[in-house]
């Protein structure tokens, strides 16, 4: 598999709302295998930039390139189809659902075909367990969110 210099590029992204320019030609470039943090004051545009990447907002100008392909992201479903997901800073977990359902909310693994598709709970459990092992998280994927403590 060919390695690219940048896995993700957000070039010259601008976004305006009535009365405010939230993003002014912002560029973000992410190399494969790296971890980044967006930091800044309230109102600096961090969330707006990520919402442009995830399709919640459409940037007014600029381009998004993933794996050297320019993307048109019209909505969050497009983003998910490209393998882009977002954890929102304002988390609203579903307390009466289990942990793994909250992790995969809106993008459950499916089995079956055509109109006969069902949530693949076995795959969802296996994928959640693998993710938690990778992140060294010790939480039962089947635990109801409402039973978890805040600490």
C-alpha positions in Angstrom: 0.0 0.0 0.0 1.3 3.4 -1.0 2.1 5.9 1.8 1.0 9.5 1.2 2.7 12.4 2.8 -0.7 13.6 4.1 -3.6 11.3 4.9 -6.0 14.3 5.3 -5.7 17.8 4.0 -8.1 20.6 4.7 -6.9 23.5 2.5 -8.0 27.1 2.7 -11.2 26.3 4.4 -13.5 29.4 5.0 -16.9 29.5 6.6 -19.1 32.5 7.3 -22.2 32.8 9.3 -24.4 36.0 9.4 -22.2 38.7 11.0 -19.1 36.5 11.7 -16.3 34.9 9.7 -15.8 31.6 11.6 -13.0 30.3 9.5 -10.6 32.3 7.3 -8.5 30.2 4.9 -7.7 27.6 7.5 -5.4 24.7 6.5 -4.9 21.5 8.4 -2.7 18.6 7.2 -2.5 15.3 9.0 0.2 12.7 8.3 -0.6 9.0 8.5 -0.1 7.5 12.0 -0.1 10.8 13.8 -2.3 12.2 16.5 -3.4 15.9 16.6 -5.2 18.2 19.0 -7.0 21.4 17.9 -6.5 23.9 20.7 -7.6 27.5 21.0 -9.9 29.9 22.7 -13.7 29.7 22.6 -14.8 31.0 19.2 -11.5 30.2 17.5 -13.2 27.9 14.9 -12.1 24.5 16.1 -15.6 23.0 16.2 -16.6 24.7 13.0 -13.6 23.2 11.2 -14.4 19.7 12.4 -18.1 20.2 11.5 -17.0 21.1 7.9 -15.0 17.9 7.8 -17.9 15.8 9.1 -20.5 17.4 6.8 -22.5 19.2 9.4 -21.5 22.5 7.8 -20.6 23.0 4.1 -17.4 25.2 3.9 -17.8 28.3 1.8 -14.5 27.8 0.1 -11.5 25.4 0.3 -11.0 21.8 -0.3 -10.9 18.5 1.7 -8.6 15.8 0.4 -8.5 12.3 1.9 -6.0 9.7 0.6 -5.2 12.1 -2.2 -8.8 12.2 -3.4 -10.7 15.5 -3.2 -14.0 14.9 -1.4 -17.4 16.6 -1.6 -18.9 16.0 1.8 -22.6 17.0 1.8 -23.7 15.5 5.1 -22.5 13.3 7.9 -23.6 10.1 6.0 -21.1 11.0 3.3 -18.4 11.6 5.9 -19.1 8.2 7.5 -19.0 6.5 4.1 -15.5 8.0 3.6 -14.5 6.6 7.0 -14.6 10.0 8.8 -16.3 10.1 12.1 -16.6 12.7 14.8 -17.1 12.6 18.6 -18.9 15.8 19.4 -17.7 17.8 22.4 -21.3 17.9 23.6 -21.8 14.2 24.3 -25.4 13.0 24.7 -25.2 9.3 25.3 -28.4 7.3 25.2 -28.6 6.1 28.9 -31.0 3.2 28.3 -28.8 1.6 25.6 -25.6 -0.3 26.1 -22.1 1.0 25.7 -21.5 -0.6 22.3 -24.8 0.7 20.8 -23.7 4.2 21.9 -20.3 3.8 20.3 -21.8 2.7 16.9 -25.0 4.8 17.1 -26.0 5.7 13.6 -23.6 3.3 11.9 -24.4 -0.1 13.3 -22.8 -3.0 11.4 -25.5 -4.8 9.5 -26.0 -8.3 8.2 -28.5 -9.7 5.7 -29.4 -8.2 2.3 -31.9 -5.9 0.7 -34.9 -5.2 2.9 -33.9 -8.1 5.2 -31.0 -6.4 7.0 -30.5 -6.6 10.8 -28.0 -5.2 13.3 -25.1 -7.6 13.6 -24.7 -7.6 17.4 -21.9 -10.2 17.3 -19.8 -8.1 15.0 -20.6 -4.9 17.0 -19.5 -6.6 20.2 -16.3 -8.0 18.6 -15.4 -4.6 17.1 -16.2 -2.7 20.3 -14.1 -5.2 22.3 -11.2 -4.8 19.9 -11.4 -1.0 20.0 -11.5 -1.0 23.8 -8.5 -3.3 24.0 -6.6 -1.0 21.6 -7.5 2.0 23.7 -7.0 0.1 27.0 -10.6 0.8 28.1 -11.9 -1.6 30.7 -15.7 -1.3 30.2 -18.1 -4.0 29.4 -19.6 -3.3 25.9 -22.9 -4.7 27.1 -23.2 -2.5 30.2 -26.1 0.0 30.1 -24.7 3.5 29.9 -27.0 4.6 32.8 -25.2 2.2 35.1 -21.7 3.7 34.5 -20.2 6.3 36.9 -18.9 9.7 35.8 -15.4 8.9 37.0 
